[in-house]
């Protein structure tokens, strides 16, 4: 069997199935992928809104004497909650991208691509901007407002990802 599909075959472990033989198998697989993906995305969206509206604004109320300890605990505890959800979200987004090459799932191509672009925005902004900003915050509290302002990028991207995920679930069920 010739490998086709370019990047999609490579991203999916180099496996390229014949579309006619794979339609049924992939249609059976897409539902759990969409549910896991939507669940992780919805959780991250709720979490990022909580962080944006409650958590980051309250950081400004921590006194300078307790700031370092507070920030260190915040960072390690937040990672315990966020990292598994972000990984599930990314893995299932890539899984959906692998599955949309089947003609029966062509309706998923555009929302999957939009979701992947938004996921790249979230991950890029997180690791290229927010993590370094948090590192600078560890020493001094003065950048909390900048942190809250900068976080709107992720809040918007995750909110849009939730809308896309909800549309995908609604379309898959209807």
Buried (B, 14 or more C-beta within 10 A) or exposed (E): EEEEBEEBBEEBEEEBBEBEEBBEEBBEBBEEBBBBBBBBBBBBBEBBBEBBEEBBEEBEEBEEEEBBEBBEEBBEEBEEEBEEBBEBBBBBBBBBBBBBBBEBBEEBEEBBEBBBBBBEBBBEBBEEBBEEBBEEBEEEBEBBEEBBEBBEBBBBBBBBBBBBBEBBBEEBEE
